[in-house]
Amino acid sequence: MRAAVVRDFNQDLSIETVADPTCPANGVVLEVAACGVCRSDFHGWVGEHPKVENGSILGHEYCGTVVEAGANAKHKVGDRLIAPFILACGSCPECSTGVSNACERAVVPGFGTPGAYAEFVAVPFDHNLVGLPDTMTPALAAGLGCRVTTAWHALTDRANVRAGEWVAVHGTGGIGLSALLLAKMLGARVVVVDIVEEKLAHALELGADAGVNAARVDAAAAIRDITAGGAQVSIEALGIEATTNASVECLATLGRHVHVGMPAGDGRMQINMRAIYSKQLAFFGTRGMPSWKYPSLLGMIERGAVDLSPMVAREVPLSRASAELRAMKGPTPPGTAVITDFLG
């Protein structure tokens, strides 16, 4: 099969012909219809993820059609499926209590096992996969990837956002735009933060109540002013120290910070603990979404409760994945890119 392979960090992915994946007994092989290009992939591409090495195939936001099913698989050949990026085992204490996104035995394609920057991908633990609605394009399905599911879990299960509250969103990439659209659906007021005017303007067009350019002003102070005292919820969507502190410092008393962005390197940061202590803030970590929540989220999208199509800005061939990753070293254009052509 054709795949984009990591050979050297920070260098273009190598487009190669590699062996087709072996079908796992407890899963399936998908012919990949679409795969999102995610900032988490960028962290692996630059060498900041311990499970990405020479020979790795990235790609964890994917959907496709079953072309081979293992003896213990839950799905059959021909099924069109969408996958959460965390493939949980289904039998550990975390899975048994409904928090499969915290499964310690989980598999994440692209990080330790071959991902979906390829024509085919092997998917173990296929009980995590759900049917792709007929009305949803593969590009949008892959665009949901980890960004929409993670944002939905962050807003609902972690932050418990309520109508009328102010939600600050730091970073308007895939996670940030998802959080904006979903928070507005929940009835919240949203202020977005970025350093690119084009992305702020795009977010305002999508319904943000206010935008703050962190390159020009103190973002936390500006948010406290806009919200008349601070946001009730703040979503950190980049995983860096500056936005984490801005997220904490922009909150009102008893506010809730939700850390969504995957921290780079060893993950250590200097955080303003005095702000957390003095304002009695809640600090939540979050990663992914339990797979059992997928059907309700997809149903909500199918009903038209929220329009997430503006998130997918570009459909690109496999050969353009390197350019999308390289662009993440600087300010990026609005929206996300999805690979939909695996021969180009």
RAUR-V224086 format. One record per residue. N is the residue number from 1. RES is the residue in one letter. OMEGA is omega in whole degrees, 0 to 359 (NA if undefined). Layout:
BEGIN
N,RES,OMEGA ; N,RES,OMEGA
END
This chain:
BEGIN
1,M,178 ; 2,R,182 ; 3,A,174 ; 4,A,191 ; 5,V,174 ; 6,V,175 ; 7,R,177 ; 8,D,179 ; 9,F,178 ; 10,N,178 ; 11,Q,180 ; 12,D,174 ; 13,L,180 ; 14,S,178 ; 15,I,188 ; 16,E,167 ; 17,T,182 ; 18,V,181 ; 19,A,174 ; 20,D,181 ; 21,P,174 ; 22,T,182 ; 23,C,177 ; 24,P,180 ; 25,A,183 ; 26,N,183 ; 27,G,187 ; 28,V,166 ; 29,V,178 ; 30,L,162 ; 31,E,189 ; 32,V,177 ; 33,A,181 ; 34,A,178 ; 35,C,179 ; 36,G,174 ; 37,V,192 ; 38,C,177 ; 39,R,174 ; 40,S,175 ; 41,D,179 ; 42,F,179 ; 43,H,177 ; 44,G,183 ; 45,W,180 ; 46,V,176 ; 47,G,183 ; 48,E,177 ; 49,H,187 ; 50,P,183 ; 51,K,177 ; 52,V,185 ; 53,E,177 ; 54,N,181 ; 55,G,180 ; 56,S,171 ; 57,I,181 ; 58,L,174 ; 59,G,182 ; 60,H,179 ; 61,E,193 ; 62,Y,171 ; 63,C,181 ; 64,G,184 ; 65,T,180 ; 66,V,175 ; 67,V,176 ; 68,E,181 ; 69,A,179 ; 70,G,183 ; 71,A,182 ; 72,N,182 ; 73,A,177 ; 74,K,182 ; 75,H,185 ; 76,K,179 ; 77,V,180 ; 78,G,179 ; 79,D,175 ; 80,R,191 ; 81,L,172 ; 82,I,188 ; 83,A,165 ; 84,P,184 ; 85,F,177 ; 86,I,180 ; 87,L,187 ; 88,A,187 ; 89,C,179 ; 90,G,185 ; 91,S,181 ; 92,C,179 ; 93,P,180 ; 94,E,179 ; 95,C,183 ; 96,S,180 ; 97,T,172 ; 98,G,180 ; 99,V,183 ; 100,S,177 ; 101,N,176 ; 102,A,182 ; 103,C,181 ; 104,E,179 ; 105,R,184 ; 106,A,174 ; 107,V,177 ; 108,V,179 ; 109,P,183 ; 110,G,181 ; 111,F,181 ; 112,G,176 ; 113,T,186 ; 114,P,182 ; 115,G,193 ; 116,A,166 ; 117,Y,188 ; 118,A,180 ; 119,E,181 ; 120,F,177 ; 121,V,175 ; 122,A,184 ; 123,V,174 ; 124,P,179 ; 125,F,188 ; 126,D,172 ; 127,H,178 ; 128,N,186 ; 129,L,179 ; 130,V,182 ; 131,G,177 ; 132,L,180 ; 133,P,181 ; 134,D,184 ; 135,T,184 ; 136,M,179 ; 137,T,176 ; 138,P,180 ; 139,A,179 ; 140,L,180 ; 141,A,178 ; 142,A,178 ; 143,G,175 ; 144,L,174 ; 145,G,177 ; 146,C,188 ; 147,R,182 ; 148,V,182 ; 149,T,180 ; 150,T,179 ; 151,A,180 ; 152,W,178 ; 153,H,180 ; 154,A,183 ; 155,L,188 ; 156,T,184 ; 157,D,183 ; 158,R,185 ; 159,A,183 ; 160,N,182 ; 161,V,180 ; 162,R,180 ; 163,A,179 ; 164,G,180 ; 165,E,172 ; 166,W,176 ; 167,V,174 ; 168,A,180 ; 169,V,184 ; 170,H,184 ; 171,G,183 ; 172,T,170 ; 173,G,183 ; 174,G,178 ; 175,I,184 ; 176,G,179 ; 177,L,177 ; 178,S,181 ; 179,A,178 ; 180,L,185 ; 181,L,182 ; 182,L,178 ; 183,A,177 ; 184,K,178 ; 185,M,180 ; 186,L,178 ; 187,G,180 ; 188,A,169 ; 189,R,190 ; 190,V,170 ; 191,V,183 ; 192,V,181 ; 193,V,175 ; 194,D,176 ; 195,I,181 ; 196,V,183 ; 197,E,180 ; 198,E,181 ; 199,K,176 ; 200,L,179 ; 201,A,178 ; 202,H,179 ; 203,A,177 ; 204,L,177 ; 205,E,181 ; 206,L,173 ; 207,G,177 ; 208,A,181 ; 209,D,180 ; 210,A,177 ; 211,G,181 ; 212,V,176 ; 213,N,185 ; 214,A,176 ; 215,A,185 ; 216,R,183 ; 217,V,172 ; 218,D,187 ; 219,A,182 ; 220,A,179 ; 221,A,180 ; 222,A,179 ; 223,I,178 ; 224,R,179 ; 225,D,181 ; 226,I,186 ; 227,T,180 ; 228,A,174 ; 229,G,178 ; 230,G,178 ; 231,A,175 ; 232,Q,181 ; 233,V,176 ; 234,S,181 ; 235,I,177 ; 236,E,190 ; 237,A,182 ; 238,L,179 ; 239,G,179 ; 240,I,187 ; 241,E,184 ; 242,A,182 ; 243,T,176 ; 244,T,178 ; 245,N,176 ; 246,A,180 ; 247,S,179 ; 248,V,187 ; 249,E,181 ; 250,C,187 ; 251,L,171 ; 252,A,175 ; 253,T,182 ; 254,L,178 ; 255,G,183 ; 256,R,173 ; 257,H,176 ; 258,V,183 ; 259,H,183 ; 260,V,184 ; 261,G,179 ; 262,M,181 ; 263,P,179 ; 264,A,175 ; 265,G,180 ; 266,D,175 ; 267,G,183 ; 268,R,179 ; 269,M,169 ; 270,Q,186 ; 271,I,179 ; 272,N,180 ; 273,M,178 ; 274,R,178 ; 275,A,178 ; 276,I,182 ; 277,Y,189 ; 278,S,179 ; 279,K,177 ; 280,Q,184 ; 281,L,170 ; 282,A,182 ; 283,F,183 ; 284,F,165 ; 285,G,178 ; 286,T,180 ; 287,R,177 ; 288,G,182 ; 289,M,177 ; 290,P,185 ; 291,S,182 ; 292,W,179 ; 293,K,184 ; 294,Y,183 ; 295,P,181 ; 296,S,178 ; 297,L,179 ; 298,L,178 ; 299,G,178 ; 300,M,179 ; 301,I,179 ; 302,E,181 ; 303,R,182 ; 304,G,179 ; 305,A,177 ; 306,V,179 ; 307,D,182 ; 308,L,182 ; 309,S,180 ; 310,P,181 ; 311,M,184 ; 312,V,184 ; 313,A,187 ; 314,R,168 ; 315,E,188 ; 316,V,173 ; 317,P,180 ; 318,L,182 ; 319,S,180 ; 320,R,182 ; 321,A,180 ; 322,S,180 ; 323,A,178 ; 324,E,178 ; 325,L,181 ; 326,R,180 ; 327,A,181 ; 328,M,175 ; 329,K,179 ; 330,G,177 ; 331,P,183 ; 332,T,177 ; 333,P,180 ; 334,P,175 ; 335,G,184 ; 336,T,180 ; 337,A,179 ; 338,V,176 ; 339,I,179 ; 340,T,180 ; 341,D,185 ; 342,F,176 ; 343,L,181 ; 344,G,NA
END
